[in-house]
Amino acid sequence: MAYIEMKHSYKRYKTGDVEIIANNDITFEIEKGELVIILGSSGAGKSTVLNILGGMDTNDEGKVIIDGKDISNYNAKQLTAYRRNDVGFVFQFYNLVSNLTAKENVELASEIVADAKDAEQTLIDVGLGKRINNFPAQLSGGEQQRIGILRAIAAQPDIVLMDEPFSALDPISRQQLQDLVLGLHARYHNTIVFVTHDMNEALKLGDRIGVMQHGQLVQVDTPTALAQHPVNDFVRDFFGASRAKNVYDVYVGRVGLVQGYLKTAPDVADGRIQSLDIQATLRTAFTALTDHDYLAVTEDDHVVGYLDRQRVVAYLSQHEEVS
């Protein structure tokens, strides 16, 4: 049995005589320790799914099974205990307590559970050691959201739910916080469900991605399968519309997803192969290929595959339009 299961879940709202189906027969499974993205445009029903998983809302039909227990049958007291003990939340707006320092905001977790992580050490571990005694008004937006993430994971919840947490941030802060989420996930192995409308963000973060349209979950798949085998035109178009405004600014890892990697090391001299991080831009890759024949694309110092000029040029020719 999967750690999280949502089975034939429906959520309806009424506005006067008009019924809105926010979630329409949603079914999926998430394994313990996965980082799963719920992706879709505004109004697709993503946040409704997240709210139901977090016990902040209830569905009208269907089951929501968390670690073998159907929380859709919980009463208000049981849902409160579930939210308090099992789930950490990160929202778009930081929701820090303005008159508490960074350390004190993270320490709020210790009021919920006895074995919360040490606030000061947690802040030091993510590069905020010099901000421990700063108040939220003295911090940048990226720093505030970093503290919001730490507060969510400090209580060591089994599940962390993130609802568009980086959408209000500048691109540099956004990338830094994406890296933080990946690092914390690798360290603590929480089960993370992350809502976004940004396909590039989804491809970078997700073990799997669920794409929503008009309240329905139309495809759940790995980033590679989603890129190479979209189930319908909506998913294909959504993927295409997410291209960077300048194709040279996409991650080189995306080229590998779309064009496919060479899986074995090319039989050439070592000097003809350039190592490049999976998050390097296509601009950097193209420059490297002026002096080298192949790219060894790496993630966490491990080679995930190789790219040659033909694959990079093929991607460029297919995606040269400005989106």
Number of C-alpha atoms within 10 A of each C-alpha: 10 13 17 21 21 21 16 15 21 21 22 13 12 9 7 6 6 8 10 13 16 20 26 19 17 19 17 16 15 19 14 16 17 18 24 25 28 26 28 24 15 13 13 20 23 30 22 19 24 20 16 18 25 21 21 13 15 21 20 13 15 17 20 25 20 19 15 12 14 15 20 22 14 14 9 11 8 13 19 13 12 16 17 15 16 15 23 25 22 24 17 15 16 19 14 20 13 12 12 16 19 31 23 20 22 28 21 18 24 17 10 12 15 9 12 19 19 15 23 18 13 19 21 13 10 14 11 19 15 9 18 19 15 16 19 23 12 14 14 12 18 19 19 20 26 26 28 24 24 27 29 22 26 22 26 21 20 18 28 22 22 23 20 20 24 25 15 13 16 11 11 10 18 18 16 12 20 17 14 16 18 15 13 16 18 12 9 13 16 21 22 24 22 24 25 22 21 18 21 16 18 22 22 18 19 21 16 21 26 22 25 25 20 17 22 19 22 16 18 22 19 16 23 19 15 22 20 14 13 19 15 10 9 14 20 15 11 18 17 14 14 15 21 16 13 14 20 18 14 19 22 24 25 22 22 21 16 18 17 16 18 17 12 9 15 17 8 10 8 11 10 14 22 18 15 21 20 23 16 16 19 23 15 14 25 17 10 17 18 10 12 17 18 25 27 23 24 18 14 8 11 10 17 18 19 23 27 18 16 12 18 19 13 13 18 15 11 9 16 13 12 10 12
